[in-house]
Amino acid sequence: MPAALLLAFGQMGDPAFLRPLIKGVLGALLALAALAWGTTELAAWLAAGRAGWVSAVAQAIGAGAGLLLAWWLFLPVSVAIASLFVAEVAMAVERRHYPDLPPARGASTAAQIRWGIRFGAIMLLVQLLLLPLLLVPVAGFTIALVISAWMLGIGVFESTAQLRLGIADAHAARRARRFSVWLLGVALALMGLVPALNLLVPVLGTAAAVHLLHRSAGGRGNGLRG
Protein backbone atom coordinates (compact mmCIF):
# COMPACT_ATOMS: atom_id res chain seq x y z
CA MET A 1 0.00 0.00 0.00
CA PRO A 2 2.72 2.59 0.77
CA ALA A 3 4.08 2.14 -2.76
CA ALA A 4 0.62 2.79 -4.25
CA LEU A 5 0.25 6.00 -2.24
CA LEU A 6 3.75 7.20 -3.14
CA LEU A 7 3.07 6.58 -6.83
CA ALA A 8 -0.17 8.55 -6.50
CA PHE A 9 1.65 11.48 -4.87
CA GLY A 10 4.24 11.37 -7.64
CA GLN A 11 1.57 12.02 -10.27
CA MET A 12 -0.20 14.91 -8.53
CA GLY A 13 1.12 17.33 -11.14
CA ASP A 14 -0.83 15.57 -13.89
CA PRO A 15 -3.41 17.99 -15.40
CA ALA A 16 -5.94 15.13 -15.45
CA PHE A 17 -5.89 15.19 -11.63
CA LEU A 18 -6.71 18.89 -11.42
CA ARG A 19 -10.24 18.88 -12.89
CA PRO A 20 -11.71 16.23 -10.54
CA LEU A 21 -9.92 17.87 -7.63
CA ILE A 22 -11.45 21.30 -8.30
CA LYS A 23 -14.93 19.89 -8.97
CA GLY A 24 -14.89 17.73 -5.85
CA VAL A 25 -13.62 20.49 -3.59
CA LEU A 26 -16.02 23.15 -4.88
CA GLY A 27 -18.98 20.80 -4.62
CA ALA A 28 -18.08 19.77 -1.08
CA LEU A 29 -17.47 23.36 0.03
CA LEU A 30 -20.85 24.47 -1.28
CA ALA A 31 -22.65 21.55 0.37
CA LEU A 32 -20.92 22.03 3.71
CA ALA A 33 -21.28 25.81 3.67
CA ALA A 34 -25.01 25.23 3.30
CA LEU A 35 -24.86 22.79 6.25
CA ALA A 36 -23.02 25.29 8.46
CA TRP A 37 -25.50 28.03 7.53
CA GLY A 38 -28.43 25.71 8.18
CA THR A 39 -27.31 24.74 11.68
CA THR A 40 -26.79 28.40 12.60
CA GLU A 41 -30.22 29.37 11.29
CA LEU A 42 -31.84 26.40 13.05
CA ALA A 43 -30.29 27.42 16.35
CA ALA A 44 -31.46 31.02 15.84
CA TRP A 45 -35.00 29.82 15.07
CA LEU A 46 -35.11 27.62 18.17
CA ALA A 47 -33.95 30.56 20.32
CA ALA A 48 -36.35 33.06 18.75
CA GLY A 49 -38.27 35.10 21.30
CA ARG A 50 -35.84 34.41 24.12
CA ALA A 51 -33.48 36.87 25.79
CA GLY A 52 -30.89 38.43 23.51
CA TRP A 53 -27.97 36.69 25.20
CA VAL A 54 -29.72 33.31 24.90
CA SER A 55 -30.19 33.83 21.17
CA ALA A 56 -26.54 34.85 20.77
CA VAL A 57 -25.32 31.79 22.68
CA ALA A 58 -27.63 29.51 20.70
CA GLN A 59 -26.34 30.90 17.40
CA ALA A 60 -22.74 30.50 18.56
CA ILE A 61 -23.43 26.88 19.51
CA GLY A 62 -25.16 26.33 16.18
CA ALA A 63 -22.23 27.80 14.29
CA GLY A 64 -19.79 25.64 16.26
CA ALA A 65 -21.85 22.51 15.59
CA GLY A 66 -22.02 23.41 11.91
CA LEU A 67 -18.25 23.80 11.71
CA LEU A 68 -17.71 20.46 13.47
CA LEU A 69 -20.12 18.76 11.08
CA ALA A 70 -18.49 20.41 8.08
CA TRP A 71 -15.02 19.27 9.21
CA TRP A 72 -16.11 15.69 9.97
CA LEU A 73 -18.29 15.30 6.87
CA PHE A 74 -16.01 17.07 4.39
CA LEU A 75 -14.22 13.87 3.48
CA PRO A 76 -17.23 11.65 2.66
CA VAL A 77 -18.98 14.48 0.82
CA SER A 78 -15.94 15.42 -1.27
CA VAL A 79 -15.21 11.74 -2.03
CA ALA A 80 -18.81 11.19 -3.11
CA ILE A 81 -18.73 14.20 -5.44
CA ALA A 82 -15.27 13.41 -6.81
CA SER A 83 -16.37 9.81 -7.51
CA LEU A 84 -18.42 11.24 -10.37
CA PHE A 85 -15.12 12.09 -12.08
CA VAL A 86 -13.07 9.06 -10.95
CA ALA A 87 -12.58 7.83 -14.52
CA GLU A 88 -10.41 10.83 -15.45
CA VAL A 89 -7.92 10.10 -12.68
CA ALA A 90 -7.93 6.33 -13.25
CA MET A 91 -7.32 6.72 -16.98
CA ALA A 92 -4.41 9.10 -16.36
CA VAL A 93 -2.78 6.62 -13.95
CA GLU A 94 -3.23 3.71 -16.35
CA ARG A 95 -1.82 5.70 -19.29
CA ARG A 96 1.32 6.48 -17.34
CA HIS A 97 1.93 3.28 -15.38
CA TYR A 98 -0.01 0.51 -17.15
CA PRO A 99 -0.05 1.42 -20.86
CA ASP A 100 -0.43 -2.21 -21.99
CA LEU A 101 -3.81 -2.70 -20.32
CA PRO A 102 -6.72 -3.53 -22.66
CA PRO A 103 -9.64 -1.06 -22.91
CA ALA A 104 -11.66 -0.91 -19.72
CA ARG A 105 -14.97 -2.81 -19.69
CA GLY A 106 -16.27 -2.36 -16.20
CA ALA A 107 -19.71 -2.06 -14.68
CA SER A 108 -22.30 -0.04 -16.55
CA THR A 109 -22.52 3.67 -15.77
CA ALA A 110 -26.00 3.16 -14.31
CA ALA A 111 -24.75 0.38 -12.02
CA GLN A 112 -21.83 2.52 -10.85
CA ILE A 113 -24.14 5.46 -10.12
CA ARG A 114 -26.56 3.26 -8.17
CA TRP A 115 -23.72 1.77 -6.15
CA GLY A 116 -22.17 5.18 -5.55
CA ILE A 117 -25.41 6.75 -4.32
CA ARG A 118 -26.17 3.80 -2.05
CA PHE A 119 -22.67 3.58 -0.59
CA GLY A 120 -22.39 7.36 -0.26
CA ALA A 121 -25.63 7.48 1.73
CA ILE A 122 -24.44 4.65 3.99
CA MET A 123 -21.07 6.31 4.55
CA LEU A 124 -22.68 9.64 5.36
CA LEU A 125 -25.02 7.96 7.85
CA VAL A 126 -22.12 6.11 9.48
CA GLN A 127 -20.15 9.35 9.80
CA LEU A 128 -23.11 11.01 11.49
CA LEU A 129 -23.55 8.07 13.88
CA LEU A 130 -19.85 8.25 14.77
CA LEU A 131 -20.05 11.93 15.76
CA PRO A 132 -20.79 11.27 19.47
CA LEU A 133 -17.58 9.23 19.70
CA LEU A 134 -15.59 12.38 18.93
CA LEU A 135 -16.58 13.62 22.38
CA VAL A 136 -14.81 10.68 24.05
CA PRO A 137 -11.08 11.50 24.34
CA VAL A 138 -8.63 9.16 22.62
CA ALA A 139 -10.62 5.90 22.69
CA GLY A 140 -13.79 7.27 21.10
CA PHE A 141 -11.91 9.24 18.48
CA THR A 142 -9.72 6.22 17.65
CA ILE A 143 -12.75 3.95 17.19
CA ALA A 144 -14.45 6.54 15.00
CA LEU A 145 -11.31 6.93 12.90
CA VAL A 146 -10.87 3.15 12.43
CA ILE A 147 -14.48 2.69 11.29
CA SER A 148 -14.32 5.75 9.07
CA ALA A 149 -11.09 4.48 7.49
CA TRP A 150 -12.67 1.10 6.80
CA MET A 151 -15.64 2.70 5.03
CA LEU A 152 -13.41 5.13 3.15
CA GLY A 153 -11.13 2.36 1.87
CA ILE A 154 -14.08 0.33 0.61
CA GLY A 155 -15.66 3.32 -1.12
CA VAL A 156 -12.52 4.55 -2.85
CA PHE A 157 -11.29 1.12 -3.96
CA GLU A 158 -14.56 -0.37 -5.17
CA SER A 159 -15.68 2.76 -7.04
CA THR A 160 -12.32 2.71 -8.84
CA ALA A 161 -12.33 -1.05 -9.49
CA GLN A 162 -15.78 -0.83 -11.06
CA LEU A 163 -14.25 0.97 -14.02
CA ARG A 164 -12.70 -2.36 -15.05
CA LEU A 165 -14.77 -4.94 -13.17
CA GLY A 166 -18.42 -5.67 -12.54
CA ILE A 167 -19.89 -4.76 -9.15
CA ALA A 168 -19.50 -8.28 -7.74
CA ASP A 169 -15.96 -8.68 -9.13
CA ALA A 170 -14.93 -5.29 -7.73
CA HIS A 171 -16.21 -6.41 -4.34
CA ALA A 172 -14.24 -9.66 -4.62
CA ALA A 173 -11.10 -7.77 -5.66
CA ARG A 174 -11.45 -5.54 -2.62
CA ARG A 175 -11.88 -8.53 -0.30
CA ALA A 176 -8.74 -10.12 -1.75
CA ARG A 177 -6.83 -6.96 -0.79
CA ARG A 178 -8.79 -6.13 2.34
CA PHE A 179 -5.79 -5.29 4.54
CA SER A 180 -4.15 -3.06 1.92
CA VAL A 181 -7.48 -1.36 1.23
CA TRP A 182 -7.99 -0.75 4.95
CA LEU A 183 -4.47 0.69 5.27
CA LEU A 184 -5.24 2.99 2.36
CA GLY A 185 -8.41 4.06 4.14
CA VAL A 186 -6.43 4.79 7.32
CA ALA A 187 -3.90 6.92 5.42
CA LEU A 188 -6.67 8.84 3.64
CA ALA A 189 -8.68 9.30 6.85
CA LEU A 190 -5.64 10.72 8.66
CA MET A 191 -4.95 13.08 5.76
CA GLY A 192 -8.62 14.02 5.84
CA LEU A 193 -8.19 15.43 9.35
CA VAL A 194 -5.62 17.97 8.15
CA PRO A 195 -6.98 21.16 6.57
CA ALA A 196 -5.71 21.73 3.00
CA LEU A 197 -4.30 18.19 2.82
CA ASN A 198 -7.83 16.82 2.99
CA LEU A 199 -8.55 18.50 -0.35
CA LEU A 200 -6.23 16.00 -2.06
CA VAL A 201 -7.78 12.87 -0.56
CA PRO A 202 -10.35 11.99 -3.28
CA VAL A 203 -7.83 12.23 -6.13
CA LEU A 204 -4.97 10.61 -4.22
CA GLY A 205 -7.25 7.83 -3.05
CA THR A 206 -8.44 7.07 -6.57
CA ALA A 207 -4.91 7.03 -7.98
CA ALA A 208 -3.65 4.78 -5.18
CA ALA A 209 -6.64 2.44 -5.64
CA VAL A 210 -5.72 1.99 -9.32
CA HIS A 211 -2.25 0.87 -8.25
CA LEU A 212 -3.69 -1.50 -5.64
CA LEU A 213 -5.94 -3.02 -8.29
CA HIS A 214 -3.16 -3.63 -10.80
CA ARG A 215 -0.34 -4.52 -8.44
CA SER A 216 -0.13 -7.59 -6.21
CA ALA A 217 2.15 -8.55 -3.36
CA GLY A 218 4.49 -9.96 -5.98
CA GLY A 219 5.17 -6.54 -7.43
CA ARG A 220 4.37 -4.47 -10.49
CA GLY A 221 2.67 -6.20 -13.37
CA ASN A 222 1.03 -9.02 -11.39
CA GLY A 223 -2.38 -7.39 -11.06
CA LEU A 224 -5.34 -7.42 -13.44
CA ARG A 225 -4.09 -7.11 -16.98
CA GLY A 226 -6.57 -8.72 -19.22
C-alpha positions in Angstrom: 0.0 0.0 0.0 2.7 2.6 0.8 4.1 2.1 -2.8 0.6 2.8 -4.2 0.3 6.0 -2.2 3.7 7.2 -3.1 3.1 6.6 -6.8 -0.2 8.5 -6.5 1.7 11.5 -4.9 4.2 11.4 -7.6 1.6 12.0 -10.3 -0.2 14.9 -8.5 1.1 17.3 -11.1 -0.8 15.6 -13.9 -3.4 18.0 -15.4 -5.9 15.1 -15.4 -5.9 15.2 -11.6 -6.7 18.9 -11.4 -10.2 18.9 -12.9 -11.7 16.2 -10.5 -9.9 17.9 -7.6 -11.4 21.3 -8.3 -14.9 19.9 -9.0 -14.9 17.7 -5.8 -13.6 20.5 -3.6 -16.0 23.1 -4.9 -19.0 20.8 -4.6 -18.1 19.8 -1.1 -17.5 23.4 0.0 -20.9 24.5 -1.3 -22.6 21.5 0.4 -20.9 22.0 3.7 -21.3 25.8 3.7 -25.0 25.2 3.3 -24.9 22.8 6.2 -23.0 25.3 8.5 -25.5 28.0 7.5 -28.4 25.7 8.2 -27.3 24.7 11.7 -26.8 28.4 12.6 -30.2 29.4 11.3 -31.8 26.4 13.1 -30.3 27.4 16.4 -31.5 31.0 15.8 -35.0 29.8 15.1 -35.1 27.6 18.2 -34.0 30.6 20.3 -36.4 33.1 18.8 -38.3 35.1 21.3 -35.8 34.4 24.1 -33.5 36.9 25.8 -30.9 38.4 23.5 -28.0 36.7 25.2 -29.7 33.3 24.9 -30.2 33.8 21.2 -26.5 34.9 20.8 -25.3 31.8 22.7 -27.6 29.5 20.7 -26.3 30.9 17.4 -22.7 30.5 18.6 -23.4 26.9 19.5 -25.2 26.3 16.2 -22.2 27.8 14.3 -19.8 25.6 16.3 -21.8 22.5 15.6 -22.0 23.4 11.9 -18.2 23.8 11.7 -17.7 20.5 13.5 -20.1 18.8 11.1 -18.5 20.4 8.1 -15.0 19.3 9.2 -16.1 15.7 10.0 -18.3 15.3 6.9 -16.0 17.1 4.4 -14.2 13.9 3.5 -17.2 11.6 2.7 -19.0 14.5 0.8 -15.9 15.4 -1.3 -15.2 11.7 -2.0 -18.8 11.2 -3.1 -18.7 14.2 -5.4 -15.3 13.4 -6.8 -16.4 9.8 -7.5 -18.4 11.2 -10.4 -15.1 12.1 -12.1 -13.1 9.1 -10.9 -12.6 7.8 -14.5 -10.4 10.8 -15.5 -7.9 10.1 -12.7 -7.9 6.3 -13.2 -7.3 6.7 -17.0 -4.4 9.1 -16.4 -2.8 6.6 -13.9 -3.2 3.7 -16.3 -1.8 5.7 -19.3 1.3 6.5 -17.3 1.9 3.3 -15.4 0.0 0.5 -17.2 -0.1 1.4 -20.9 -0.4 -2.2 -22.0 -3.8 -2.7 -20.3 -6.7 -3.5 -22.7 -9.6 -1.1 -22.9 -11.7 -0.9 -19.7 -15.0 -2.8 -19.7 -16.3 -2.4 -16.2 -19.7 -2.1 -14.7 -22.3 0.0 -16.5 -22.5 3.7 -15.8 -26.0 3.2 -14.3 -24.8 0.4 -12.0 -21.8 2.5 -10.9 -24.1 5.5 -10.1 -26.6 3.3 -8.2 -23.7 1.8 -6.2 -22.2 5.2 -5.6 -25.4 6.7 -4.3 -26.2 3.8 -2.0 -22.7 3.6 -0.6 -22.4 7.4 -0.3 -25.6 7.5 1.7 -24.4 4.6 4.0 -21.1 6.3 4.5 -22.7 9.6 5.4 -25.0 8.0 7.9 -22.1 6.1 9.5 -20.1 9.4 9.8 -23.1 11.0 11.5 -23.5 8.1 13.9 -19.9 8.3 14.8 -20.1 11.9 15.8 -20.8 11.3 19.5 -17.6 9.2 19.7 -15.6 12.4 18.9 -16.6 13.6 22.4 -14.8 10.7 24.0 -11.1 11.5 24.3 -8.6 9.2 22.6 -10.6 5.9 22.7 -13.8 7.3 21.1 -11.9 9.2 18.5 -9.7 6.2 17.7 -12.8 3.9 17.2 -14.5 6.5 15.0 -11.3 6.9 12.9 -10.9 3.2 12.4 -14.5 2.7 11.3 -14.3 5.8 9.1 -11.1 4.5 7.5 -12.7 1.1 6.8 -15.6 2.7 5.0 -13.4 5.1 3.2 -11.1 2.4 1.9 -14.1 0.3 0.6 -15.7 3.3 -1.1 -12.5 4.5 -2.9 -11.3 1.1 -4.0 -14.6 -0.4 -5.2 -15.7 2.8 -7.0 -12.3 2.7 -8.8 -12.3 -1.0 -9.5 -15.8 -0.8 -11.1 -14.3 1.0 -14.0 -12.7 -2.4 -15.0 -14.8 -4.9 -13.2 -18.4 -5.7 -12.5 -19.9 -4.8 -9.2 -19.5 -8.3 -7.7 -16.0 -8.7 -9.1 -14.9 -5.3 -7.7 -16.2 -6.4 -4.3 -14.2 -9.7 -4.6 -11.1 -7.8 -5.7 -11.4 -5.5 -2.6 -11.9 -8.5 -0.3 -8.7 -10.1 -1.7 -6.8 -7.0 -0.8 -8.8 -6.1 2.3 -5.8 -5.3 4.5 -4.1 -3.1 1.9 -7.5 -1.4 1.2 -8.0 -0.7 5.0 -4.5 0.7 5.3 -5.2 3.0 2.4 -8.4 4.1 4.1 -6.4 4.8 7.3 -3.9 6.9 5.4 -6.7 8.8 3.6 -8.7 9.3 6.8 -5.6 10.7 8.7 -4.9 13.1 5.8 -8.6 14.0 5.8 -8.2 15.4 9.3 -5.6 18.0 8.1 -7.0 21.2 6.6 -5.7 21.7 3.0 -4.3 18.2 2.8 -7.8 16.8 3.0 -8.5 18.5 -0.3 -6.2 16.0 -2.1 -7.8 12.9 -0.6 -10.3 12.0 -3.3 -7.8 12.2 -6.1 -5.0 10.6 -4.2 -7.3 7.8 -3.1 -8.4 7.1 -6.6 -4.9 7.0 -8.0 -3.7 4.8 -5.2 -6.6 2.4 -5.6 -5.7 2.0 -9.3 -2.2 0.9 -8.3 -3.7 -1.5 -5.6 -5.9 -3.0 -8.3 -3.2 -3.6 -10.8 -0.3 -4.5 -8.4 -0.1 -7.6 -6.2 2.2 -8.6 -3.4 4.5 -10.0 -6.0 5.2 -6.5 -7.4 4.4 -4.5 -10.5 2.7 -6.2 -13.4 1.0 -9.0 -11.4 -2.4 -7.4 -11.1 -5.3 -7.4 -13.4 -4.1 -7.1 -17.0 -6.6 -8.7 -19.2 
